[in-house]
């Protein structure tokens, strides 16, 4: 499924203005009878049914351990999640704890919608002692730890080894190149009628990998412009156009019909690949009902391109009335061994080294593959990019529109590159 990261940025900015301009005191989301010690915390997340079920089990454990606490779940799919969140921010009513993603992190952090977790760590209310400093740093912006990764993952190519074998191929991702991938994709399409390249998540590939392999980046170091050369983007657009001409990737209307992992072309047996993140393997394999594997993306330059990243974040709302209680629950989610046994690393490989060591002995086959893949990436990667500019989502939305036009053949690769760079420059140049 194409991830449409675009959020209505105007709503988020408006949210911050409303929240910051309120003179009526703290109207935060948590409720509690201070006399009786009862605590009610709201917790919002998006995900599929599997994530929902696992999270509810973890909540039950927390409520059993702390009978005075009630966790009110606010669960939804990804579509509409951030529209609702921005509306809640506008009313100074963000949930006490909420799930955050990478593209929206900077906007919420810069608008002070998320509480700084560092003082609570300094006071021992949340334990960072088993978490690598670089991982904690993934949630840091302007000196504040505004979020903590719920897990770590890396961009990955999920593939069906049986389909590759049936078509005369095997995976050697330590050495393969884009030419290797494209030849494989076109050959599988010709032989089987499948979309041999799968649904390439070009927005993610370009944002988090491709330009890094070339020594560039999607954004420049200061975050006020794009970080790559025109020729680099045109070269990628030419690759995509060639795959589209060979019918090795789906058209945008087919992509639009993919609403969830259950609709993924790999799951439905219509493609040998799914361009995802590593923590998606278990769900895809369970839905497909057959063994799937993880591969590094094509090179050359994959060691420069690959990076560890937050699968997503946990955040505590600045407007919460009971931040300490919210932080206590957050500590439970990232550090408690029993909680993580329940959560099964579905949100990504746990960030606590102690939790990872504990879980290794009880992982199922797909989870082992996810953990092992992260270990590989740790050995074949470079430092993560800095937090993205606040308008990153708008830029990605413009890229999505241009890619659709490219694949519908209303733009050439050169025209698509020119159009995108013009739109991106206008977005990033706005104050």
N, C-alpha and C positions, 0 to 999 in steps of 0.2 A: 504494500500500500504506500502510495506516495504520501510522505509526511508533509502536510501543509502547515509549516511552522508559523505561518503568518498570523499575527495577533493584531487586533485593532489598536495600534500604538497610541492613537489619540485618546482612546479610552483609558489606557494605562497612565498616560501623562495627566489626564483629567483626574484620574483616581488619586494620584499623588497630591495634586493641588487641593482637592477636596479634603483629603485626609489631613494634610498639613495645615490647612487653613481653619480647621474646626476649632472653635473656642469654647466648646461645650464640655470640655474635659474628655476623659477616656471613655469611649463607648464601645470598647472592645468586645470580642466575641465570647469569651469564656464566662460561664455563669458558675456561681458557687455560693453555698450558704456558709459564710465564714465562721458562723457560730458552731455549726455542726461539723465543719471540716470537710463537707462534701465538695467535690470538684467535678465540673462538667467541661470537657474539652471537645472541640470540634476538630475533626481530622479529615482533610479532603485529598483525594487522589484520583487519578484516571488509570485505566487499564482494562484488560479483558477479564472474563469471569474467573479464570484461574487466579489472577492477582487479587481479585476481590475476595475470593474464598480464603486464600492464605492469610490475607491481611486481617480478615474478621477473626480467624483463629488466634492470631497474635494478640488482637485486641482483647479477646476473651481471657487469654492468659494474664494480660496486664490487669484487667479488672478483677481477676481472681486474686492476684498478688496484692492489689491495692483496692480493697472493697469500697473505699470512699470515693473512687474515681469512676466516672462514666465517660466513655469515649463515644461521641456521636459521629458516625461515619457519614461522609458526603462523597459517594463514589459515582463515577460516570465514565463513559468512554472518552477518548481524546477530543473528538469533535465537540466544540462548544465549551470545553473545560476552561480555557483561558478567557473566553468571553464572559463566562459567569464569574471567574475570579476577578477580572477587572471591574465588573459591576459591584462586587462585594467590596473591593478596595475603595471605590468611589463613595460607598456608604460607611467607610471605616469599619467594615464588618468582615474582614478576612478571617477564615478559619484559624484557630490557634496554631495548628500544624497543617502544612499543606505541601503537596508534592510540587516540585518545580522542575522545568527542563532547561537545557543549556541555552537555547535561543532566547528565552525570556528572562534568564537570570539577571543580566546586566540592567535591564530596564527596571525591574523590581528593586534591585539593590541600590541603584543610583537614586531612585525615588524614595528610599528609606521605608520601604514597605515590609522589610524583613528585619527582625531583631539581630543584633550583633551577638554571635555565640561565644566570642572570645572571652568576655568577662565571666561567663558561666563556666567555661573551661578553666580559667584561672582560679575560680572558687571551688573547683572540684565537682561541680554539679553536672557536668558532662565530661566523660573521660576520653581524651584524645591520646592517651599515653601509648596505645597499641596501634595508632594510625600514623602512617608515614607523613611527615610534614608536607611533602609535596602534594599528597592527596588532600589534606586539610586546605592547602593553598588553592585547590581547584574551586573552592567556594568563597575565596577571599577577593574583595574588591575595595580599593581605596582604604586599606588598613583594617577593614571589618570582615569578620567571617560571617557573611550574610546567610550562608547555607552550608550544609554538609552533604557530600555525596551519599546517596542511599546505596550506591554500589559503584563499581568501576567496570567499564567495558571498553570495547574497541570496535571500530567499524570492521565488518567481516563479510565474507562471501559464504553463505550457507549453500551447500550443494548436496545433490543426491549421487553418491558414488556408483550406484547401480546403473543409473542412466548414462553416466560418463562411460562406464565399462561397456554397456550395450552398444554404444556408438564408437567404440574403439579408442577411448581416451582414458587416461588416469591423471590424477592431480599431483603436480610437483610445484607447489606454491613457493618453494624456496628459490626458484629460478625463473618462474614464468614471467612473461611480459604481456603488454596489451596486445601485441600482434598475436601471441599464442592464444590469448583469450578470445580474440575476435575470430580467428580461424576456427577454434573449437566451437564457438557459438554458431557461426554460419554453417558449419558442417552438420551440427546436430539438427539445426532447422531443416536443412536440405534432406537429411536422412529420415527424420522422425515427424516433421511438421510442428514440433514444439517451438516455443519462443526460446531459442537456444541460448540467448544472452540473459534471459530472465527480465524482470522489470528493474532496469538500472535506476537506482535512486540517485539521479545525477546531482540533485541539490546537495545531498549528503556527501557524495563522492567528491564534488568540487569544494564543498565547505570544509571538509575534515580530512581530505587525503590528497587529491590529485595535484593541486598546486604545491603542496608541501614536498612531493616527490621531485619537483623541479626547482626546489630551493626558494620558492615563493610562498605566498599565502593567499587565502581568500580576501582577507583585509590586510591593510598595511599595519605597521607596528603602532602607529598612533591612533588607529581606529577611525580615521576620518576619510579614508579612501580605500579603493581596492588595491590588492597587493600583487597582482600578476600582470604579465604583458599580454597585449592583444593576441599575439601569435599563439600563446599558450592556450587561451580560451578557444580560438578558432580550431586549433588542432584537436581539442576534445570534442567540439561540436562536429567536426568531420568524422570522428570515430562513431559518434552516436548516429549521425546521418547514414553512414555506411551500414551499420547494424539495422537501422530502420528500413533501408532499401532492400535488405536481404530478408526482411520480415523476421529478424532474429530477436526483436524487442517489440512489445505491444504498443499500439497507438494510444494517444492520450485518453480516448473514450473508453478503451478497455481498462486503462489504469484507474480511471474515475470510478469504475464499478467495483474496485477492490476496497472494501470498507473496513476490513479487519483481517487478522492473520488467517482466519478460516477461509478467506477468499484468495489468499496468496497463490500465485500461479504455480509455485513449487508444491504447495500443499495439494493442489488440485491435479497434479500430474501433468501440467501444461508447460513446465519449464524445469530445467535442471538446476537453476540457481535462484537464490533470493538474496538481494543486496540489503543487508540488515546490520544490526549490532549484535555482538556476541551473546548477550543475554537473551536473545530471541530464539536461540537454538532449541531449547527444551520445548517451548510452546509449539514451534513449527514441527518438530519431530513428533510430538504427541498428536497434533492435528493430522499430520500426514500418515501416521501409523507405520512408518518405516524408518530405517536408520538414515540419519543425515550427518554431515560433517561440516567443519569450519575451515576456511582457507583464508590466508592473507590475500589482499588485493594484488592485482598484477603490478609489476615494476616496469622498467627499472626504477630504482630509488625508493623501494618500499620501506627500507630502514629509516629513511628520512620522513616518509609520508605517514607511517603508522604512529599512533600515540595512544596512551591511555587517557580516558576521558570519563567524566561522570556519566553513568547511565542515566541518572536523573538525580535530583536533590530532594532533601527534606529541609523545610524552612519553618521558622517560628514567626508568626505575624507580629509586627511592631505594635499593632493595635490590641494584642491579646492582654486581657486583664491579669492573666495568671501565667506569665512567661516561665517562672521557675517550674511550675507543674508541667508546662508544655515541653520544656527542656528535659525534664526528668523522663517523660515519655519518649522523647527523641533519643535520649541516651539508651533506653531500653531497646529501641528498634535497631540501633547500630552495634550495641555491645553485649546484649544479653544472649547467652548461648542457646537457651531454650527457645527464645523468640526467633533466632536465626535458623534453628532447626525447623521451625514451623514455616518460616518465610521461604526457605529452600533456595535462596540466592536468586529468586525470580527477577528481582530488580537489578541484578548484576552481581559480580563477585564482591563479597563483603569487604568493606574497607578496613576492618579490624584484623590485624594479623593473628590475634588470638582466636577470633571467630573462624578465620579461614583454616587454621590448623585443626581446630575442633571439628569442623565440618568435613574435612577431607576423608575421614574414615567412613562416613555415612552417605557419601554422594552417590546418586544413581549415574548411569552411564553418560547421559547427556550433560549432567552437571559437571562431571569430570572433564568432559570435552571443553566446556566453557572455562573452567579453571585452568586447564592446560593451555588453552589458547591465550588467555591473559598472560600466563607465564612466558609463552613464546613472544608475545608482543613486548613484554618487559625487556626481552633480550634483543628485539629487533624494532626499535622505535626511537623517536627523539622527543624532546620536551614538548609538552602540550602548548597550544596557542594561548595567548593572553585572553582574558574575558572579552567577549565580542562587544562591538558598539551597540548602543541602545536601539539603533534602527536596523539591526541585523535581520530581523524578521521581514521588514519591508523590502530589503534587498533580496532576500530569498524568494519572496512573493513575486518580485519582478523577474527573477531568474526562472521561476516556474512558468510564468506566462510566456517568456521568450522560448523556453524549451518546447512548450506545447506548439507554438507557431513553427518552430523549426521542424518538429516531427510531423506536423500537418503540411509541411513543405510550402508554407507561405513566406518563409524567410530562408535565405541561404546561410551557411555557417558564418560567413563574413558579415552579412547583414544582422544576424542574430547577435553576434559579438558586439557590433557597434551599437545596436539598440539597447542591449543590456548595460553596457558600460555607461551609456548616456543616462539611462534611468537610475542606475545605481549612484552615479555621481550627483545627480539631482537630489536623491534621497539623503545621501550622506552629507551633502552640502547645506541642507536645511538646518536652521538653528532649533 
